[in-house]
């Protein structure tokens, strides 16, 4: 797989969150709180949610892999049906490996 270079504009906090999103394995899900913990800001789940929602390149930066702590899919810019489809496709691909 080749390399794709992107120039993203965001706050330092948003960039940290987007980098954390890139570390989520394909077909896996994490919560907003998990992301907050992973960037060293355990009380910033709401701010993480806002940064996830500000992601300018959905799928490339996989914001669809973040769910609410109650297990609900939560919002997604392109709709929850697409979010579920992306996760389902990723999970199916992981099973084939």
N, C-alpha and C positions, 0 to 999 in steps of 0.2 A: 504494500500500500504506500502511496506517495505521501509527501508532506504538503500540507496546505498552510500557508501563512496568512494570517488575518491581522488587520489593525483594528482593534476594538476600542471605542471610546467609552469609558466608564470611570466611576470613582474607584479609589483603591479598594474599598470594601467590595464593590461589585465585581471587580477583577478577581479578588480572592474567592468569592463565591463561584464565579464562572470556572475558575481553575479547579475548584473542588468538584464541580459538576463533571468535569472531564475525567476525574479519577473514579467515577462510579462505573463499575463493570457493566457492560452491555447485558441487558436482561435482568438487572438488579434494580431494586428501589431502595431509597433512603428517605428519611423524614427531613423536614426543614430543621428540626433540632439536631439531627445527625450532622447536617452541614455546618450548623452553628458551632457545634463541638469540634468538628474537624478543622475549623479555621481559628480555634482558640477563643471563641466568643459565645459561650454557652447560653447566654441570656438574649441572644440576638435572633431568635427564630423568626420573629415578625419582619425584621430588617432583611433577613435571608430571603424570606418569601417575596419581598419587594424586589430584591436584586434578581431573583430567579425570573420574576415576571418581566424584568427589564432586559432580559437576554435578547440581543438583537439577531441572533442566528440560531433559532430553534433547530433541533436535531443535530446540527454540528456541535453545539454545546447542549448536551442532552438534558434539558430542563424537564423533559417528560418522565425522567426517572425519579422525581421527587414527589412524595405523597404526604398527606397529613398524618399526624401521629395516631389518629384513630383508624388508620387504614384506608380512609376514603381517598379517592384520586385527586380531589380538589380541582381547582381551575386549571385551564390550559388555554393559551391564546387561540389555538386552532380547534378547541372543543375537546371534551372528555372522550368522545368516541375515537378521535384520532390518537389521543394519548394512550388509550387502551390498546388500539391497534398497533401502535409503535412498540409498546411493551410486549404485547403478544408475539409480534414478529421477532423481536430480539430474544425472547425466551425460547421460541422455537428454533432459532439459529443456534443458541447455546446448547440445546439438546442434541443437535446434529453433530456437534464437535466432539 
